[in-house]
C-alpha cells in the first residue's frame, strides 16, 4: 500500500497523481494506493473518524493538500485518533530511573474492577517530584483496552476532585 512518495516534488495533491502513475506503470495487482478523500468540515471529519474506528481502524491521517514533502513530524500531516478517559485509584508510587531517579517513575493505579497498571506519562515536572498521594483518585486518558482489559497508551490527566 502506497501512501506517499518521499522526496518527490510538488504538493501532496500533485504527488497523489505521481503515485497513481507509478502504480499504473508497475502493473502489479498487489501494489495499491491508500484511498484519499476530502472532507468539507469538522462534523464530516468526526463522522468519518467514528466510522473508521467502528470498522477497527485506529484513526485518520489528515494531510494538507498543498503541502510539500517534509521528513519527520510536520503540521502538514496530523494523526487523529479518539481518546477515552477513566478514573483509577493510586495504590503505589513506582520509583523513577535515569533522569527521574529519586522521583516518581509511574503511579501504580487500580481500576474499579481491581485490575492494576502503571501510569507513567502525562505528569508535570512538579508532579514527578511530588506525585498524587496513595489513595487519590486520578483521571487518565487512553486509546483503547488491550485484550486483557488494560488501558493502552494511558496518560495521566489530573487528580480527580470530589464533587
VMD Tcl script that builds the backbone (N, CA, C; Angstrom):
set m [mol new atoms 489]
animate dup $m
set s [atomselect $m all]
$s set {name element resname resid chain x y z} {
  {N N UNK 1 A 0.851 -1.172 0.000}
  {CA C UNK 1 A 0.000 0.000 0.000}
  {C C UNK 1 A 0.900 1.239 0.000}
  {N N UNK 2 A 0.678 2.115 -0.935}
  {CA C UNK 2 A 1.470 3.345 -1.044}
  {C C UNK 2 A 0.631 4.509 -0.534}
  {N N UNK 3 A 1.220 5.316 0.342}
  {CA C UNK 3 A 0.515 6.484 0.857}
  {C C UNK 3 A 1.293 7.773 0.651}
  {N N UNK 4 A 2.526 7.689 0.148}
  {CA C UNK 4 A 3.336 8.888 -0.044}
  {C C UNK 4 A 4.482 8.566 -0.990}
  {N N UNK 5 A 5.055 9.611 -1.593}
  {CA C UNK 5 A 6.250 9.493 -2.416}
  {C C UNK 5 A 7.328 10.371 -1.796}
  {N N UNK 6 A 8.087 9.825 -0.841}
  {CA C UNK 6 A 9.123 10.629 -0.175}
  {C C UNK 6 A 10.083 11.256 -1.188}
  {N N UNK 7 A 10.424 12.488 -0.928}
  {CA C UNK 7 A 11.373 13.258 -1.739}
  {C C UNK 7 A 10.847 13.658 -3.117}
  {N N UNK 8 A 9.618 13.288 -3.468}
  {CA C UNK 8 A 9.067 13.694 -4.763}
  {C C UNK 8 A 8.718 15.184 -4.734}
  {N N UNK 9 A 8.782 15.806 -5.874}
  {CA C UNK 9 A 8.471 17.230 -5.984}
  {C C UNK 9 A 6.957 17.441 -5.999}
  {N N UNK 10 A 6.563 18.668 -5.672}
  {CA C UNK 10 A 5.162 19.053 -5.782}
  {C C UNK 10 A 4.402 18.961 -4.473}
  {N N UNK 11 A 3.169 19.411 -4.540}
  {CA C UNK 11 A 2.274 19.373 -3.387}
  {C C UNK 11 A 1.784 17.944 -3.175}
  {N N UNK 12 A 1.115 17.712 -2.051}
  {CA C UNK 12 A 0.579 16.384 -1.799}
  {C C UNK 12 A -0.384 15.987 -2.916}
  {N N UNK 13 A -1.222 16.896 -3.355}
  {CA C UNK 13 A -2.165 16.618 -4.442}
  {C C UNK 13 A -1.417 16.203 -5.710}
  {N N UNK 14 A -0.338 16.897 -6.017}
  {CA C UNK 14 A 0.470 16.552 -7.202}
  {C C UNK 14 A 1.169 15.204 -7.012}
  {N N UNK 15 A 1.630 14.934 -5.806}
  {CA C UNK 15 A 2.278 13.649 -5.543}
  {C C UNK 15 A 1.285 12.493 -5.644}
  {N N UNK 16 A 0.017 12.735 -5.304}
  {CA C UNK 16 A -1.006 11.696 -5.465}
  {C C UNK 16 A -1.104 11.271 -6.928}
  {N N UNK 17 A -1.076 12.236 -7.815}
  {CA C UNK 17 A -1.134 11.924 -9.254}
  {C C UNK 17 A 0.111 11.133 -9.673}
  {N N UNK 18 A 1.272 11.514 -9.128}
  {CA C UNK 18 A 2.504 10.778 -9.423}
  {C C UNK 18 A 2.409 9.337 -8.911}
  {N N UNK 19 A 1.812 9.157 -7.717}
  {CA C UNK 19 A 1.643 7.809 -7.164}
  {C C UNK 19 A 0.787 6.946 -8.090}
  {N N UNK 20 A -0.296 7.515 -8.573}
  {CA C UNK 20 A -1.181 6.769 -9.478}
  {C C UNK 20 A -0.415 6.332 -10.718}
  {N N UNK 21 A 0.418 7.217 -11.247}
  {CA C UNK 21 A 1.205 6.883 -12.439}
  {C C UNK 21 A 2.219 5.780 -12.138}
  {N N UNK 22 A 2.877 5.849 -10.994}
  {CA C UNK 22 A 3.851 4.822 -10.606}
  {C C UNK 22 A 3.157 3.465 -10.499}
  {N N UNK 23 A 2.004 3.435 -9.855}
  {CA C UNK 23 A 1.264 2.181 -9.670}
  {C C UNK 23 A 0.807 1.624 -11.012}
  {N N UNK 24 A 0.276 2.485 -11.864}
  {CA C UNK 24 A -0.182 2.034 -13.182}
  {C C UNK 24 A 0.989 1.489 -14.005}
  {N N UNK 25 A 2.102 2.192 -13.969}
  {CA C UNK 25 A 3.281 1.792 -14.725}
  {C C UNK 25 A 3.850 0.460 -14.216}
  {N N UNK 26 A 3.781 0.226 -12.923}
  {CA C UNK 26 A 4.303 -1.013 -12.350}
  {C C UNK 26 A 3.484 -2.220 -12.797}
  {N N UNK 27 A 2.177 -2.031 -12.970}
  {CA C UNK 27 A 1.317 -3.116 -13.431}
  {C C UNK 27 A 1.250 -4.310 -12.484}
  {N N UNK 28 A 1.395 -4.068 -11.203}
  {CA C UNK 28 A 1.360 -5.144 -10.205}
  {C C UNK 28 A 0.030 -5.088 -9.460}
  {N N UNK 29 A -0.768 -6.140 -9.521}
  {CA C UNK 29 A -2.097 -6.080 -8.903}
  {C C UNK 29 A -2.070 -5.855 -7.394}
  {N N UNK 30 A -1.001 -6.261 -6.724}
  {CA C UNK 30 A -0.918 -6.109 -5.278}
  {C C UNK 30 A -0.422 -4.735 -4.849}
  {N N UNK 31 A 0.045 -3.917 -5.786}
  {CA C UNK 31 A 0.522 -2.563 -5.473}
  {C C UNK 31 A -0.649 -1.594 -5.608}
  {N N UNK 32 A -1.010 -0.943 -4.490}
  {CA C UNK 32 A -2.192 -0.076 -4.474}
  {C C UNK 32 A -1.908 1.185 -3.679}
  {N N UNK 33 A -2.629 2.233 -4.012}
  {CA C UNK 33 A -2.548 3.482 -3.250}
  {C C UNK 33 A -3.602 3.467 -2.150}
  {N N UNK 34 A -3.256 4.032 -1.006}
  {CA C UNK 34 A -4.232 4.220 0.072}
  {C C UNK 34 A -5.263 5.228 -0.431}
  {N N UNK 35 A -6.535 4.925 -0.251}
  {CA C UNK 35 A -7.598 5.833 -0.693}
  {C C UNK 35 A -7.483 7.181 0.021}
  {N N UNK 36 A -7.601 8.246 -0.717}
  {CA C UNK 36 A -7.559 9.614 -0.187}
  {C C UNK 36 A -8.919 10.255 -0.430}
  {N N UNK 37 A -9.335 11.133 0.463}
  {CA C UNK 37 A -10.623 11.801 0.299}
  {C C UNK 37 A -10.590 13.155 0.996}
  {N N UNK 38 A -11.454 14.049 0.557}
  {CA C UNK 38 A -11.599 15.375 1.160}
  {C C UNK 38 A -12.861 15.377 2.017}
  {N N UNK 39 A -12.809 16.077 3.136}
  {CA C UNK 39 A -13.985 16.237 3.990}
  {C C UNK 39 A -14.296 17.726 4.086}
  {N N UNK 40 A -15.575 18.088 4.015}
  {CA C UNK 40 A -15.933 19.515 3.942}
  {C C UNK 40 A -15.831 20.294 5.250}
  {N N UNK 41 A -15.951 19.591 6.399}
  {CA C UNK 41 A -15.968 20.330 7.663}
  {C C UNK 41 A -15.674 19.396 8.837}
  {N N UNK 42 A -15.613 19.986 10.021}
  {CA C UNK 42 A -15.293 19.229 11.238}
  {C C UNK 42 A -16.350 18.169 11.541}
  {N N UNK 43 A -17.603 18.466 11.256}
  {CA C UNK 43 A -18.677 17.497 11.508}
  {C C UNK 43 A -18.477 16.250 10.634}
  {N N UNK 44 A -18.118 16.438 9.386}
  {CA C UNK 44 A -17.867 15.310 8.483}
  {C C UNK 44 A -16.636 14.528 8.946}
  {N N UNK 45 A -15.640 15.239 9.462}
  {CA C UNK 45 A -14.432 14.590 9.982}
  {C C UNK 45 A -14.777 13.694 11.167}
  {N N UNK 46 A -15.557 14.202 12.111}
  {CA C UNK 46 A -15.962 13.405 13.275}
  {C C UNK 46 A -16.746 12.164 12.851}
  {N N UNK 47 A -17.626 12.333 11.875}
  {CA C UNK 47 A -18.423 11.206 11.392}
  {C C UNK 47 A -17.525 10.151 10.744}
  {N N UNK 48 A -16.584 10.582 9.906}
  {CA C UNK 48 A -15.667 9.650 9.239}
  {C C UNK 48 A -14.758 8.956 10.256}
  {N N UNK 49 A -14.259 9.705 11.238}
  {CA C UNK 49 A -13.412 9.119 12.275}
  {C C UNK 49 A -14.173 8.025 13.025}
  {N N UNK 50 A -15.400 8.302 13.407}
  {CA C UNK 50 A -16.224 7.310 14.112}
  {C C UNK 50 A -16.437 6.065 13.244}
  {N N UNK 51 A -16.670 6.262 11.963}
  {CA C UNK 51 A -16.862 5.149 11.021}
  {C C UNK 51 A -15.601 4.276 10.935}
  {N N UNK 52 A -14.457 4.909 10.829}
  {CA C UNK 52 A -13.187 4.181 10.729}
  {C C UNK 52 A -12.915 3.408 12.016}
  {N N UNK 53 A -13.136 4.028 13.156}
  {CA C UNK 53 A -12.889 3.364 14.441}
  {C C UNK 53 A -13.864 2.197 14.636}
  {N N UNK 54 A -15.134 2.387 14.283}
  {CA C UNK 54 A -16.110 1.291 14.362}
  {C C UNK 54 A -15.674 0.104 13.503}
  {N N UNK 55 A -15.025 0.388 12.384}
  {CA C UNK 55 A -14.556 -0.661 11.481}
  {C C UNK 55 A -13.244 -1.296 11.912}
  {N N UNK 56 A -12.711 -0.881 13.072}
  {CA C UNK 56 A -11.480 -1.471 13.578}
  {C C UNK 56 A -10.229 -0.655 13.308}
  {N N UNK 57 A -10.373 0.499 12.654}
  {CA C UNK 57 A -9.225 1.357 12.380}
  {C C UNK 57 A -8.818 2.151 13.608}
  {N N UNK 58 A -7.580 2.606 13.618}
  {CA C UNK 58 A -7.061 3.376 14.749}
  {C C UNK 58 A -7.467 4.843 14.669}
  {N N UNK 59 A -7.562 5.380 13.454}
  {CA C UNK 59 A -7.899 6.794 13.290}
  {C C UNK 59 A -7.669 7.226 11.863}
  {N N UNK 60 A -7.452 8.522 11.685}
  {CA C UNK 60 A -7.248 9.100 10.364}
  {C C UNK 60 A -5.945 9.889 10.325}
  {N N UNK 61 A -5.368 9.983 9.152}
  {CA C UNK 61 A -4.220 10.851 8.911}
  {C C UNK 61 A -4.734 12.010 8.069}
  {N N UNK 62 A -4.566 13.234 8.572}
  {CA C UNK 62 A -5.019 14.430 7.865}
  {C C UNK 62 A -3.813 15.073 7.187}
  {N N UNK 63 A -3.893 15.243 5.887}
  {CA C UNK 63 A -2.771 15.773 5.114}
  {C C UNK 63 A -3.226 17.030 4.383}
  {N N UNK 64 A -2.461 18.099 4.521}
  {CA C UNK 64 A -2.762 19.319 3.768}
  {C C UNK 64 A -2.497 19.067 2.294}
  {N N UNK 65 A -3.473 19.367 1.454}
  {CA C UNK 65 A -3.356 19.114 0.016}
  {C C UNK 65 A -2.241 19.935 -0.628}
  {N N UNK 66 A -1.933 21.109 -0.073}
  {CA C UNK 66 A -0.924 21.991 -0.674}
  {C C UNK 66 A 0.476 21.801 -0.092}
  {N N UNK 67 A 0.658 20.772 0.742}
  {CA C UNK 67 A 1.922 20.590 1.456}
  {C C UNK 67 A 2.991 19.939 0.589}
  {N N UNK 68 A 4.197 20.497 0.650}
  {CA C UNK 68 A 5.364 19.867 0.066}
  {C C UNK 68 A 5.806 18.753 1.001}
  {N N UNK 69 A 6.580 17.798 0.470}
  {CA C UNK 69 A 7.034 16.691 1.305}
  {C C UNK 69 A 8.027 17.184 2.347}
  {N N UNK 70 A 7.862 16.717 3.590}
  {CA C UNK 70 A 8.788 17.026 4.681}
  {C C UNK 70 A 9.150 15.734 5.386}
  {N N UNK 71 A 10.419 15.578 5.719}
  {CA C UNK 71 A 10.852 14.431 6.505}
  {C C UNK 71 A 10.558 14.708 7.975}
  {N N UNK 72 A 10.105 13.718 8.706}
  {CA C UNK 72 A 9.849 13.871 10.132}
  {C C UNK 72 A 8.465 14.418 10.425}
  {N N UNK 73 A 8.272 14.822 11.670}
  {CA C UNK 73 A 6.971 15.362 12.094}
  {C C UNK 73 A 6.722 16.711 11.443}
  {N N UNK 74 A 5.454 16.966 11.155}
  {CA C UNK 74 A 5.102 18.192 10.454}
  {C C UNK 74 A 3.660 18.566 10.766}
  {N N UNK 75 A 3.364 19.843 10.690}
  {CA C UNK 75 A 1.972 20.288 10.867}
  {C C UNK 75 A 1.162 20.039 9.603}
  {N N UNK 76 A 1.814 19.592 8.531}
  {CA C UNK 76 A 1.117 19.290 7.280}
  {C C UNK 76 A 0.476 17.908 7.311}
  {N N UNK 77 A 0.878 17.065 8.265}
  {CA C UNK 77 A 0.342 15.715 8.386}
  {C C UNK 77 A 0.031 15.455 9.860}
  {N N UNK 78 A -1.241 15.295 10.177}
  {CA C UNK 78 A -1.675 15.112 11.557}
  {C C UNK 78 A -2.429 13.798 11.717}
  {N N UNK 79 A -2.141 13.114 12.803}
  {CA C UNK 79 A -2.841 11.877 13.128}
  {C C UNK 79 A -3.987 12.220 14.070}
  {N N UNK 80 A -5.187 11.753 13.739}
  {CA C UNK 80 A -6.366 11.999 14.566}
  {C C UNK 80 A -6.897 10.657 15.040}
  {N N UNK 81 A -6.880 10.458 16.349}
  {CA C UNK 81 A -7.393 9.237 16.947}
  {C C UNK 81 A -8.265 9.626 18.137}
  {N N UNK 82 A -9.254 8.822 18.446}
  {CA C UNK 82 A -10.105 9.147 19.597}
  {C C UNK 82 A -9.400 8.820 20.906}
  {N N UNK 83 A -9.708 9.568 21.938}
  {CA C UNK 83 A -9.204 9.306 23.283}
  {C C UNK 83 A -10.388 9.024 24.182}
  {N N UNK 84 A -10.228 8.076 25.050}
  {CA C UNK 84 A -11.206 7.775 26.084}
  {C C UNK 84 A -10.607 8.212 27.403}
  {N N UNK 85 A -11.414 8.372 28.431}
  {CA C UNK 85 A -10.854 8.658 29.753}
  {C C UNK 85 A -11.599 7.870 30.814}
  {N N UNK 86 A -10.917 7.696 31.930}
  {CA C UNK 86 A -11.480 6.945 33.044}
  {C C UNK 86 A -10.755 7.343 34.323}
  {N N UNK 87 A -11.225 6.819 35.448}
  {CA C UNK 87 A -10.611 7.100 36.745}
  {C C UNK 87 A -10.039 5.817 37.340}
  {N N UNK 88 A -9.021 6.015 38.162}
  {CA C UNK 88 A -8.409 4.908 38.900}
  {C C UNK 88 A -7.878 5.455 40.213}
  {N N UNK 89 A -7.628 4.568 41.159}
  {CA C UNK 89 A -7.110 4.947 42.471}
  {C C UNK 89 A -5.615 4.649 42.525}
  {N N UNK 90 A -4.828 5.581 43.015}
  {CA C UNK 90 A -3.394 5.385 43.171}
  {C C UNK 90 A -3.174 4.402 44.314}
  {N N UNK 91 A -2.433 3.320 44.033}
  {CA C UNK 91 A -2.148 2.326 45.074}
  {C C UNK 91 A -0.667 2.286 45.445}
  {N N UNK 92 A 0.195 2.861 44.596}
  {CA C UNK 92 A 1.633 2.889 44.921}
  {C C UNK 92 A 2.352 3.878 44.009}
  {N N UNK 93 A 3.513 4.312 44.476}
  {CA C UNK 93 A 4.423 5.126 43.658}
  {C C UNK 93 A 5.571 4.229 43.227}
  {N N UNK 94 A 5.775 4.091 41.921}
  {CA C UNK 94 A 6.891 3.294 41.417}
  {C C UNK 94 A 8.081 4.223 41.214}
  {N N UNK 95 A 9.278 3.804 41.617}
  {CA C UNK 95 A 10.439 4.697 41.579}
  {C C UNK 95 A 10.903 5.008 40.160}
  {N N UNK 96 A 11.408 6.235 40.010}
  {CA C UNK 96 A 11.931 6.669 38.726}
  {C C UNK 96 A 13.342 6.164 38.488}
  {N N UNK 97 A 13.733 6.160 37.221}
  {CA C UNK 97 A 15.081 5.760 36.819}
  {C C UNK 97 A 15.655 6.863 35.938}
  {N N UNK 98 A 16.970 6.838 35.759}
  {CA C UNK 98 A 17.617 7.819 34.883}
  {C C UNK 98 A 17.376 9.223 35.375}
  {N N UNK 99 A 16.856 10.086 34.501}
  {CA C UNK 99 A 16.639 11.483 34.899}
  {C C UNK 99 A 15.557 11.622 35.974}
  {N N UNK 100 A 14.768 10.558 36.178}
  {CA C UNK 100 A 13.725 10.593 37.210}
  {C C UNK 100 A 14.150 9.857 38.490}
  {N N UNK 101 A 15.423 9.513 38.602}
  {CA C UNK 101 A 15.908 8.851 39.821}
  {C C UNK 101 A 15.614 9.735 41.026}
  {N N UNK 102 A 15.073 9.150 42.079}
  {CA C UNK 102 A 14.708 9.899 43.276}
  {C C UNK 102 A 13.349 10.570 43.173}
  {N N UNK 103 A 12.683 10.390 42.051}
  {CA C UNK 103 A 11.354 10.971 41.837}
  {C C UNK 103 A 10.394 9.852 41.426}
  {N N UNK 104 A 9.186 10.241 41.069}
  {CA C UNK 104 A 8.190 9.295 40.573}
  {C C UNK 104 A 8.641 8.730 39.228}
  {N N UNK 105 A 8.461 7.417 39.059}
  {CA C UNK 105 A 8.664 6.787 37.754}
  {C C UNK 105 A 7.316 6.532 37.110}
  {N N UNK 106 A 6.356 6.091 37.932}
  {CA C UNK 106 A 4.990 5.847 37.478}
  {C C UNK 106 A 4.097 5.688 38.696}
  {N N UNK 107 A 2.819 5.904 38.482}
  {CA C UNK 107 A 1.823 5.595 39.506}
  {C C UNK 107 A 1.329 4.181 39.249}
  {N N UNK 108 A 1.256 3.374 40.293}
  {CA C UNK 108 A 0.563 2.085 40.188}
  {C C UNK 108 A -0.882 2.422 40.531}
  {N N UNK 109 A -1.795 2.186 39.599}
  {CA C UNK 109 A -3.191 2.535 39.822}
  {C C UNK 109 A -4.076 1.292 39.712}
  {N N UNK 110 A -5.231 1.393 40.351}
  {CA C UNK 110 A -6.191 0.293 40.334}
  {C C UNK 110 A -7.507 0.795 39.753}
  {N N UNK 111 A -7.986 0.067 38.764}
  {CA C UNK 111 A -9.271 0.388 38.140}
  {C C UNK 111 A -10.397 -0.090 39.060}
  {N N UNK 112 A -11.620 0.396 38.883}
  {CA C UNK 112 A -12.730 -0.026 39.750}
  {C C UNK 112 A -12.950 -1.538 39.789}
  {N N UNK 113 A -12.570 -2.255 38.718}
  {CA C UNK 113 A -12.761 -3.711 38.700}
  {C C UNK 113 A -11.585 -4.467 39.315}
  {N N UNK 114 A -10.591 -3.737 39.863}
  {CA C UNK 114 A -9.472 -4.370 40.538}
  {C C UNK 114 A -8.219 -4.565 39.698}
  {N N UNK 115 A -8.326 -4.389 38.383}
  {CA C UNK 115 A -7.117 -4.529 37.553}
  {C C UNK 115 A -6.186 -3.355 37.816}
  {N N UNK 116 A -4.881 -3.650 37.815}
  {CA C UNK 116 A -3.868 -2.633 38.091}
  {C C UNK 116 A -2.949 -2.455 36.886}
  {N N UNK 117 A -2.434 -1.235 36.754}
  {CA C UNK 117 A -1.439 -0.962 35.724}
  {C C UNK 117 A -0.620 0.249 36.134}
  {N N UNK 118 A 0.514 0.417 35.478}
  {CA C UNK 118 A 1.400 1.551 35.755}
  {C C UNK 118 A 1.040 2.703 34.835}
  {N N UNK 119 A 0.868 3.863 35.418}
  {CA C UNK 119 A 0.556 5.093 34.684}
  {C C UNK 119 A 1.800 5.969 34.764}
  {N N UNK 120 A 2.552 6.051 33.658}
  {CA C UNK 120 A 3.864 6.685 33.728}
  {C C UNK 120 A 4.120 7.816 32.768}
  {N N UNK 121 A 3.097 8.483 32.269}
  {CA C UNK 121 A 3.328 9.660 31.431}
  {C C UNK 121 A 2.217 10.674 31.655}
  {N N UNK 122 A 2.481 11.906 31.223}
  {CA C UNK 122 A 1.495 12.974 31.336}
  {C C UNK 122 A 1.672 13.872 32.542}
  {N N UNK 123 A 2.692 13.637 33.342}
  {CA C UNK 123 A 2.898 14.417 34.561}
  {C C UNK 123 A 3.685 15.697 34.286}
  {N N UNK 124 A 3.433 16.709 35.089}
  {CA C UNK 124 A 4.234 17.930 35.035}
  {C C UNK 124 A 5.523 17.689 35.823}
  {N N UNK 125 A 6.482 18.588 35.671}
  {CA C UNK 125 A 7.724 18.467 36.448}
  {C C UNK 125 A 7.428 18.437 37.944}
  {N N UNK 126 A 6.487 19.266 38.385}
  {CA C UNK 126 A 6.134 19.307 39.807}
  {C C UNK 126 A 5.525 17.975 40.256}
  {N N UNK 127 A 4.724 17.335 39.405}
  {CA C UNK 127 A 4.106 16.057 39.763}
  {C C UNK 127 A 5.122 14.915 39.786}
  {N N UNK 128 A 6.170 14.986 38.959}
  {CA C UNK 128 A 7.226 13.970 39.036}
  {C C UNK 128 A 7.898 14.038 40.405}
  {N N UNK 129 A 8.056 15.259 40.923}
  {CA C UNK 129 A 8.718 15.455 42.225}
  {C C UNK 129 A 7.775 15.186 43.397}
  {N N UNK 130 A 6.494 15.528 43.222}
  {CA C UNK 130 A 5.518 15.383 44.297}
  {C C UNK 130 A 4.215 14.808 43.708}
  {N N UNK 131 A 4.161 13.497 43.544}
  {CA C UNK 131 A 3.017 12.873 42.867}
  {C C UNK 131 A 1.763 12.832 43.732}
  {N N UNK 132 A 0.624 12.567 43.093}
  {CA C UNK 132 A -0.614 12.398 43.861}
  {C C UNK 132 A -0.438 11.296 44.901}
  {N N UNK 133 A -0.977 11.521 46.077}
  {CA C UNK 133 A -0.823 10.591 47.204}
  {C C UNK 133 A -1.513 9.257 46.938}
  {N N UNK 134 A -1.001 8.215 47.575}
  {CA C UNK 134 A -1.655 6.911 47.546}
  {C C UNK 134 A -3.074 7.104 48.081}
  {N N UNK 135 A -4.043 6.505 47.401}
  {CA C UNK 135 A -5.458 6.649 47.779}
  {C C UNK 135 A -6.187 7.691 46.950}
  {N N UNK 136 A -5.453 8.558 46.262}
  {CA C UNK 136 A -6.046 9.614 45.434}
  {C C UNK 136 A -6.680 9.020 44.178}
  {N N UNK 137 A -7.824 9.549 43.806}
  {CA C UNK 137 A -8.441 9.179 42.529}
  {C C UNK 137 A -7.841 10.072 41.447}
  {N N UNK 138 A -7.439 9.472 40.337}
  {CA C UNK 138 A -6.886 10.238 39.223}
  {C C UNK 138 A -7.655 9.913 37.947}
  {N N UNK 139 A -7.653 10.862 37.033}
  {CA C UNK 139 A -8.241 10.667 35.717}
  {C C UNK 139 A -7.103 10.469 34.731}
  {N N UNK 140 A -7.260 9.511 33.839}
  {CA C UNK 140 A -6.273 9.256 32.798}
  {C C UNK 140 A -7.003 9.114 31.464}
  {N N UNK 141 A -6.267 9.328 30.396}
  {CA C UNK 141 A -6.859 9.110 29.084}
  {C C UNK 141 A -6.120 7.948 28.426}
  {N N UNK 142 A -6.783 7.307 27.472}
  {CA C UNK 142 A -6.202 6.162 26.798}
  {C C UNK 142 A -6.872 5.971 25.447}
  {N N UNK 143 A -6.263 5.151 24.599}
  {CA C UNK 143 A -6.788 4.939 23.254}
  {C C UNK 143 A -7.818 3.814 23.207}
  {N N UNK 144 A -7.483 2.695 23.827}
  {CA C UNK 144 A -8.328 1.500 23.779}
  {C C UNK 144 A -7.881 0.578 24.898}
  {N N UNK 145 A -8.580 -0.528 25.050}
  {CA C UNK 145 A -8.187 -1.527 26.037}
  {C C UNK 145 A -7.473 -2.679 25.331}
  {N N UNK 146 A -6.472 -3.246 26.004}
  {CA C UNK 146 A -5.824 -4.440 25.481}
  {C C UNK 146 A -6.803 -5.599 25.587}
  {N N UNK 147 A -6.428 -6.747 25.061}
  {CA C UNK 147 A -7.328 -7.911 25.157}
  {C C UNK 147 A -7.494 -8.357 26.600}
  {N N UNK 148 A -6.599 -7.899 27.486}
  {CA C UNK 148 A -6.699 -8.213 28.913}
  {C C UNK 148 A -7.422 -7.113 29.696}
  {N N UNK 149 A -7.940 -6.103 28.987}
  {CA C UNK 149 A -8.708 -5.051 29.632}
  {C C UNK 149 A -7.883 -3.950 30.273}
  {N N UNK 150 A -6.607 -3.837 29.900}
  {CA C UNK 150 A -5.735 -2.790 30.440}
  {C C UNK 150 A -5.699 -1.632 29.446}
  {N N UNK 151 A -5.818 -0.397 29.922}
  {CA C UNK 151 A -5.785 0.755 29.009}
  {C C UNK 151 A -4.466 0.823 28.223}
  {N N UNK 152 A -4.576 1.017 26.925}
  {CA C UNK 152 A -3.417 1.135 26.047}
  {C C UNK 152 A -3.094 2.619 25.854}
  {N N UNK 153 A -1.815 2.964 25.929}
  {CA C UNK 153 A -1.330 4.347 25.789}
  {C C UNK 153 A -1.950 5.269 26.840}
  {N N UNK 154 A -2.056 4.774 28.067}
  {CA C UNK 154 A -2.637 5.564 29.156}
  {C C UNK 154 A -1.727 6.740 29.509}
  {N N UNK 155 A -2.343 7.878 29.829}
  {CA C UNK 155 A -1.617 9.109 30.131}
  {C C UNK 155 A -2.371 9.855 31.233}
  {N N UNK 156 A -1.660 10.238 32.282}
  {CA C UNK 156 A -2.249 10.977 33.399}
  {C C UNK 156 A -2.843 12.294 32.900}
  {N N UNK 157 A -4.050 12.614 33.357}
  {CA C UNK 157 A -4.675 13.907 33.033}
  {C C UNK 157 A -4.715 14.845 34.230}
  {N N UNK 158 A -5.254 14.333 35.350}
  {CA C UNK 158 A -5.435 15.214 36.519}
  {C C UNK 158 A -5.845 14.385 37.725}
  {N N UNK 159 A -5.740 15.027 38.879}
  {CA C UNK 159 A -6.284 14.460 40.104}
  {C C UNK 159 A -7.796 14.623 40.005}
  {N N UNK 160 A -8.513 13.587 40.354}
  {CA C UNK 160 A -9.985 13.606 40.288}
  {C C UNK 160 A -10.482 14.245 41.565}
  {N N UNK 161 A -11.017 15.434 41.459}
  {CA C UNK 161 A -11.535 16.158 42.615}
  {C C UNK 161 A -12.941 15.645 42.928}
  {N N UNK 162 A -13.254 15.446 44.205}
  {CA C UNK 162 A -14.610 15.004 44.569}
  {C C UNK 162 A -15.622 16.090 44.240}
  {N N UNK 163 A -16.849 15.660 43.946}
  {CA C UNK 163 A -17.907 16.629 43.623}
  {C C UNK 163 A -18.350 17.370 44.832}
}
mol reanalyze $m
mol bondsrecalc $m
mol representation Tube
mol addrep $m
